[in-house]
Amino acid sequence: MLISQEKYLEAGIHIGTKIKTPDMAPFIYKARQDKLYVLDLKKVDERIRMAGKIIARYDPPTVMVVASRTYASNAAAGFAKATGVSLTKGRVIPGVFTNPAREDFVEPKLLIVSDPKGERQAIKEAIASGIPVIGLCDTDNSAKFIDWVIPCNNKGKKSLALVYYLMARETLKAAGKISSDDEFKMSIEEFEERQEEPFAAVAGAEDAESDEAESTEAAKQEEPKEETKEEK
């Protein structure tokens, strides 16, 4: 595994919602007694590892990571800082990928979304432009237009920090910029903290802090309840 199972569990990366979509069923390990779905850690790990290899194929500035909701913005910003990819925080404005007449028009070659629900417009723009999409998907997400699904708790700050930390490290390794885990100098905690800008291009976006209230599950994973060995 990319990190110990204990670290995954501590971050609550495996804790899903009480909703299971058909797209996410293959990534679910079981349903708990409290009706929350639990993601398969092996598949989470494999998908993060492969995502790093995919991202490494692209020139960093041509990769756009989007975080429309506040609980994803610090982790996404940490990823952008570590890898040099472009960053959009907030809602993507219609036409930013598809209308060359816009002053803030950009042409990413790869899009990474932190939550397909919050980043619907970004995905719509990517579809229209033929841009492949990597998506961090919880059990309640549709993955219909996601080319590479990373199953994870995409509403918890600790979980998102760990996903983006591991994805950044694996991207740099796959790109040959570091040769071992020890050479990656950023800590997981830095992916939870607010990052200074500009270290990446922040393209056409509107502030979307209010979006955090849209998710009824947003706070459920901040301090994951201890589970028994059987539940894990």
Secondary structure, DSSP 8 states (H G I E B T S, - for coil): --S-HHHHHHHTTTB--S---TTTGGGEEEE-TTS-EEE-HHHHHHHHHHHHHHHTTS-GGGEEEEE-SHHHHHHHHHHHHHH--EEEESEE-TTTTT-TTSTT----SEEEES-TTTTHHHHHHHHHHT--EEEEE-TT---TT-SEEEES--S-HHHHHHHHHHHHHHHHHHTTS-SSGGG----GGGGTS---S-SS-B-SEE--GGGGGG-TTTTTTSS-----TTT-
